[in-house]
């Protein structure tokens, strides 16, 4: 597990062994696991965004476009 991004609103975690990325919306308590073509596109978009040294606000805005995919409630173990 590797934390790719963490702010007050979102957390993005990479799972290299599973070839997927989990996106967590902390404000809504929702999470989603991206894999396959969606994960590949997400990873490329994040790399492009990171190349420009974005602010936390711009990364959070970008992540907000994925909110519709965050369909699972966050559960604490």
C-alpha positions, 0 to 999 in steps of 0.5 A: 500500500502506498499513499499517493495523495492525502488532504483534508478532503481526499485520500488516494492509496495505490495497491501495487499487488492488486493493480488498483487505486482506492479513492476516499472522500473523507467529507462524505465517508465514501470510497471506491476501488479503481481498477482496469481501464479506469485505474490506468486513465486515473493514474495517467491523469494524476501524473499529468496533474502532478507534473504541474505542481498543483495546489491541494485545491486543484487536486481535490477538484480533480478528484471530485470528478470521480465522486460518482464512482465512490459508492462504498461507505468507509468502514473502520476496522 
